[in-house]
Amino acid sequence: MYFDEESIADDSPVDDDSDCYDENENEGEDTIENEQTELEWNWSQNFVQDTFFSAKEVKGHTTITSSNNIKPIETFNKFFTQDVIELIVKQTNIHGERKSLAQEHPYNWRKVNENVIRPFLGLLIIMGLHRLPRIRDYWSRNKLFHTDIVANVMPRNEFYRIFGALHLSDNAQQHRCARDSKFSTSFVY
């Protein structure tokens, strides 16, 4: 799912005449089309299946057993423990208040709590499984896109409000070695 600026801003214009067009962009395609390489397939009688890892080989915080008796909420709670939820609530509220004060026309940030964050995270999981072109399509009146399970859990504007403020780490505990962002990214290839 792509959470781009277009999906958040309903009235963003579309620029079809991009200044980033490279006139030499299509030259590489012509070269590839002119090269006629033949693929050679080697069939083997000794087929080896992909190796699958057992749950015992995978190390981690918790082990999730594959059982038909486990409920979806139990799986959710294995990943989003009470400590994780509390961290998300706390940091989202801090970030939301900070963003509110930084705007030209500050709005009053309505604090979120566990009862709001849990359904929000559930919606993110559903959106990852049931993908639509834009986030706002989940609340669309068009029957082709409208998704009742999403629209009934949370209003669209509330979702965007939380999504814009979602924060998962404590900035006060982050290491601030290099303040110059250009310097810190100059060594990344």
SVG drawing of the C-alpha trace seen along z (x, -y; Angstrom):
<svg xmlns="http://www.w3.org/2000/svg" viewBox="-22 -30 52 68">
<polyline fill="none" stroke="black" stroke-width="0.4" points="0.0,0.0 1.4,-3.3 0.7,-6.1 1.6,-9.0 0.7,-12.7 -1.9,-12.3 -3.9,-9.9 -4.0,-12.3 -4.8,-15.5 -8.0,-15.1 -7.5,-18.2 -3.9,-17.7 -3.4,-18.5 -1.9,-15.9 1.1,-17.1 1.3,-15.2 4.1,-17.3 6.9,-16.3 10.1,-18.3 11.9,-15.1 11.5,-13.5 14.8,-12.3 14.9,-12.4 17.4,-9.5 15.1,-7.4 13.9,-5.2 17.3,-4.5 17.9,-1.6 14.6,0.0 15.7,0.0 19.0,1.6 17.3,4.4 14.8,5.1 17.6,5.3 19.5,7.8 18.1,11.2 19.4,13.7 18.2,17.2 17.4,18.6 18.6,22.1 16.6,24.3 18.3,27.2 15.7,29.7 16.7,31.9 15.3,35.2 16.6,34.4 14.2,31.7 15.0,30.3 12.1,28.5 12.5,25.2 13.6,25.6 11.1,24.5 12.0,23.5 10.3,25.0 8.9,22.9 11.6,24.3 14.4,23.0 13.1,19.4 14.2,17.5 12.3,14.5 10.5,12.9 7.5,15.2 6.6,18.3 3.3,18.5 2.0,22.0 0.1,22.9 -3.2,24.0 -6.7,23.8 -7.8,22.8 -6.0,19.5 -8.1,16.4 -7.1,13.5 -7.1,11.1 -4.6,13.5 -2.3,13.3 -2.6,9.5 -1.8,9.3 1.3,11.4 2.7,8.7 1.2,5.7 1.8,6.3 0.6,3.9 4.0,2.2 4.1,1.6 0.5,0.2 1.4,-2.1 4.5,-3.3 2.5,-4.0 -0.2,-5.9 2.3,-8.0 4.5,-8.8 1.6,-9.5 0.1,-11.9 3.4,-13.7 3.9,-13.9 0.3,-14.9 0.6,-17.8 3.9,-18.9 2.5,-18.8 -0.5,-20.7 1.6,-23.5 3.8,-23.7 1.0,-24.5 0.0,-28.0 -3.5,-27.4 -3.0,-25.0 -5.8,-22.7 -6.4,-21.1 -4.9,-17.6 -7.4,-15.1 -5.4,-12.6 -5.6,-9.0 -5.8,-6.0 -5.5,-2.3 -9.2,-2.0 -8.4,-4.1 -4.9,-2.8 -5.9,0.9 -8.6,0.5 -6.4,-1.8 -3.6,0.8 -6.2,3.4 -7.3,1.2 -3.7,0.9 -3.4,4.7 -6.7,5.0 -5.5,2.4 -2.4,4.3 -4.3,7.4 -7.1,5.8 -5.3,3.2 -7.0,0.3 -5.4,-2.4 -5.8,-5.2 -6.5,-5.2 -9.6,-7.3 -11.1,-4.6 -11.9,-2.5 -14.5,-5.1 -15.7,-5.7 -19.3,-5.8 -18.5,-3.8 -19.5,-0.2 -16.5,1.0 -14.1,-0.4 -16.2,-0.9 -15.1,1.4 -17.6,1.7 -15.3,3.3 -13.0,0.3 -15.7,-2.4 -17.6,-1.1 -14.6,-0.9 -13.4,-4.5 -14.3,-7.6 -11.9,-8.6 -10.9,-12.0 -10.1,-10.3 -8.0,-7.7 -6.0,-10.5 -5.6,-12.4 -4.1,-9.5 -2.1,-8.4 -0.5,-11.8 0.6,-11.8 1.5,-8.1 4.9,-7.9 6.7,-4.8 9.8,-5.9 10.9,-8.4 12.9,-11.2 14.4,-12.1 16.2,-8.8 17.5,-8.9 21.2,-9.5 21.8,-12.8 25.4,-12.4 25.1,-14.4 22.6,-17.2 23.3,-17.9 21.0,-15.6 23.0,-16.1 26.2,-15.1 24.7,-12.0 23.2,-10.7 26.3,-11.5 27.8,-8.1 24.8,-6.1 25.1,-4.4"/>
</svg>
